[in-house]
């Protein structure tokens, strides 16, 4: 069974709605989820917030966060996560941002730097910084894969707590 199938099955079993805010993955995670028949039973949707303007205007990422930490940071990813939870009224959400290249890297934020944040209503948010390798398409693929892995682990660990809220 594919990761996305396991995740959707678990969300359905636990009656959790799921949402995404994607930047560097460009909707790749949502595309994988929506390939599964019946995904709409628990997958609310995804916003591809590629430009900072969209992060600010739709996901309500504060300008001060972007100016202070940059678009590729734990702080921005956490703000994107909170925006996705609010925008989609989801129980659980994930946000991802990073540099897939080949341009855009800096000494502080090299090519392949990816941040993932997960959280939800009544859940303790979690975040990760990854340093992925390869071509642009490999980095995007690997980042999307890691979002699904982390979501599956998160829902497995925390999903039942929704019933006690």
N, C-alpha and C positions, 0 to 999 in steps of 0.2 A: 504494500500500500504506500502511495506517495505521501510525503510530508503534508501537503495541502489537504489531502483526503483525510488523514488522521486528525489534523487540526480542526477541520470543519465538522467532522464526526464528533469530536470531543466537545466543541462549542455547542453543537445541537443537543448532545446528551445533557450538558450542564445549563442549557438555555441561556447561553451568553451571546450577545451581539458583538461583532468584531468590526473594527474600522482601521484604516491606515492613513498615514501622511507620508508620502514618498517624495524624495528629491532625487538623489543620485540613481536610484533604481528605475525612475521614470515610469512607474506603474507596473513593473515586472512582477511584483508580489501579487498585486490585484489580478493581473492577467492569469497567473497560475491558479489563484483561488477560483476565478470565474470560469475556468475550464471544467470545473467539477459540477455536474448536474445537481441542482438543489442548493447551491451555495447561498442563494438569497434568503434561505431560512435563517441564517445567522450572520452573513456578511453584509453589513450595512453599506459599505462603500469605501472609496479611497480618493484622496486628493493628491494630485501630483503638483507639488509646490516647488517648481524648479527655480523660479526667480524669487529674490528676497521680497519684492513687492507682494507676491502672492502669500508668502509666509506671514508678512505683516497684515495684509488686508483681510485674508480669509482665515488663517489659522491664529491670528492675533498674537504673533510672536512680537514682543516689544522691540521697538527700534533700538533701545538701549542694549538689549541682549545681542542683537546682530552687530551693533557698532562696537561693543566691548569684546565679545567673544568670537564673532564671525559666524558665517552661515554653517560652517562645518565645525561644530563643537557640541559638547555634551549639553550645555545650557540651551542652545538653539533646538537641539533634538528633543529635549524635555519640554520646551515650550510648544514645539510642533505636536508632541504627544497630547498635551493638554488641549490644544486647539482641536485636534481630531476627536478626542473624547467628547468635547462640547459640541462641535459641528454635527457629528453623527449621532449624538446621544447614545454612544456605545458603552457596553459594559467593560470591554477590553480593547485596547488599541496599541498599535506600534507606529513608531516614526523612525525614519532612516534618512540620513544625509551624509554626503561624503564627496570625495574627489575620484572620479573614475578615469580622468585624464583624456587624452594625453597632456592637456594643459590644465592650468588652474592650481597647480601645487605650489607650495612655498616651503621654506626651510622648516617652519613651524608645523606645517600641515602638508606632508609629502603625499605624492600620488598613492592612492589605495587606502588613504585614511577614511574610515567609515565609522559613524556613530549610530547606534541603535538604542532606542528607548522604548520600554514597554510599561504599561500600567493600566489602571482602570478604576472604576468606582469601588471604593473600599479595598483596593489593592495597594500594596507598597510598590511604587515605581522602581524599575531597575534600568540600568543603562550599561552599555559596553562600548569600548573603543576597539576597533579592529584595524589591523594593518594588512590589507589584502595585496596580492601580487598578481601580475599578468597584464593582459591587454585590457582595453576599456570594456569590451564585452565580457571578458572573464571576471573583472571586478564587479560589474553590474550583476552578473549571474551569481557570483559567490555572495555578494551582499544580500540579494534576494533570498538565497538559500539560508543564510544565517538568520534573517528576519523570521523565516518560517520555523527554523530549528528553535530559536529563542522563544517564539510565540507558543510553540507546542510545549516546551518545557515550562513556560510561565503558566499556561492554562492548566497543565497537568498538576503543577504544584499548588496553584492558587484558586482554580476554578470552583471547587466545592465551597469555598468560603462565601460565595455570593448567597448561598442558601441561608447562611447564618446572619446576614446583614439585616 
